Amino acid sequence: MAIISINYNESGFEPDLGYKSVAFKPRQGEEKLFDSGDFIKDWYNCTKYIITEWDNVDEEPLMHSSSVDHFIMDGAKFDNAKLIFKGDEPMLSYVNYLEGIEFFVPENTQPTWEELSKMVGHEKKVY
């Protein structure tokens, strides 16, 4: 089972919770860190890596560690968004959380997929 986790200062005293990185650890192989210092960008890049480069994407279950939930519950200033498709067009959904690929956006915002892609410096298609 592959695990995605968030490394941060769990004491929660810093404004950004002491965010450090998003980590991806497959069952076999080396852990890959996404550590630009920008949580939204790191989560995006980790997800992009899993979709486009990870060899076992169709064979190994993927789970979040409890640190993902804890990071948000401890007060990180981000909201959840799901990448879904209307026909062939990608869009972020802020309503239907049962389907789609999870991303995060700045709290109290609802950027489009294109705006999120520009925000993290990627304008090429992830899908």
C-alpha positions in Angstrom: 0.0 0.0 0.0 1.3 3.4 -1.0 0.9 6.3 1.5 0.6 10.0 1.1 1.5 12.0 4.2 2.0 15.7 5.2 5.1 16.6 7.3 4.4 19.6 9.5 4.9 20.9 13.1 2.0 19.2 14.9 2.2 21.7 17.8 0.2 24.1 15.6 1.7 27.2 17.1 3.0 28.6 13.8 0.6 30.4 11.4 1.3 27.8 8.6 1.5 24.9 11.2 5.2 24.6 10.3 4.4 23.0 7.0 7.4 21.1 5.6 6.4 18.7 2.8 4.1 16.2 1.2 5.6 12.7 1.1 4.7 9.8 -1.1 5.9 6.3 0.0 5.1 3.3 -2.2 5.2 -0.2 -0.6 8.5 -0.9 -2.4 10.9 1.9 -3.2 12.1 5.2 -2.0 10.0 7.9 -0.4 9.5 10.9 -2.7 9.3 14.3 -1.0 7.6 17.4 -2.5 9.1 20.2 -0.4 8.8 23.5 -2.2 7.4 25.1 1.0 4.0 25.7 -0.7 1.5 23.0 0.4 -0.9 23.6 -2.5 1.9 23.3 -5.1 3.5 20.2 -3.3 0.1 18.4 -3.1 -0.5 19.2 -6.8 3.0 17.9 -7.8 2.6 14.8 -5.7 -0.7 14.0 -7.3 0.7 14.8 -10.8 3.7 12.4 -10.0 1.3 9.6 -8.9 -0.8 10.0 -12.1 1.9 10.4 -14.6 5.0 8.7 -13.3 4.3 6.2 -10.6 4.6 2.7 -12.2 2.1 0.9 -9.9 -0.8 3.3 -10.1 -3.2 0.6 -11.2 -1.8 -2.2 -9.0 -1.1 -0.8 -5.5 -3.7 0.7 -3.2 -3.2 4.4 -2.3 -4.1 5.8 1.1 -3.6 9.0 3.0 -1.9 8.8 6.4 -3.7 10.4 9.3 -1.4 13.4 9.0 -3.4 14.5 6.0 -6.6 14.8 8.0 -4.8 16.2 11.1 -3.1 18.9 9.0 -6.4 20.3 8.0 -8.1 19.7 11.3 -5.2 21.4 13.2 -6.1 24.6 11.4 -4.3 24.7 8.0 -5.9 27.4 5.9 -6.9 25.2 2.9 -10.1 23.9 1.5 -10.7 20.7 -0.4 -11.6 20.6 -4.1 -12.1 17.6 -6.4 -10.9 17.4 -10.0 -13.8 16.1 -12.0 -14.6 16.0 -15.7 -17.7 17.3 -17.6 -17.2 15.4 -20.8 -13.6 16.0 -21.7 -13.3 19.3 -19.7 -11.6 19.3 -16.3 -13.1 21.3 -13.5 -12.8 21.6 -9.8 -15.9 20.7 -7.8 -16.5 22.2 -4.4 -19.8 20.2 -3.8 -19.4 16.6 -4.7 -16.7 15.1 -2.5 -17.4 11.5 -3.3 -15.7 11.4 -6.8 -12.7 13.0 -8.3 -9.0 13.6 -7.6 -8.4 15.5 -4.4 -6.6 18.9 -4.5 -6.4 21.7 -2.0 -7.0 25.4 -2.5 -6.5 28.5 -0.3 -9.2 28.7 2.3 -12.5 30.5 1.3 -11.6 30.5 -2.4 -12.9 28.5 -5.3 -10.4 28.8 -8.2 -11.1 27.1 -11.5 -8.9 24.2 -12.6 -7.0 26.6 -14.9 -6.5 29.1 -12.1 -5.2 26.4 -9.8 -2.8 25.1 -12.5 -1.5 28.7 -13.0 -1.2 29.1 -9.2 1.2 26.2 -8.9 3.1 27.0 -12.1 1.7 24.2 -14.2 -0.4 24.9 -17.2 0.2 21.6 -18.9 -2.5 18.9 -18.5 -2.2 16.6 -15.5 -4.7 14.1 -16.9 
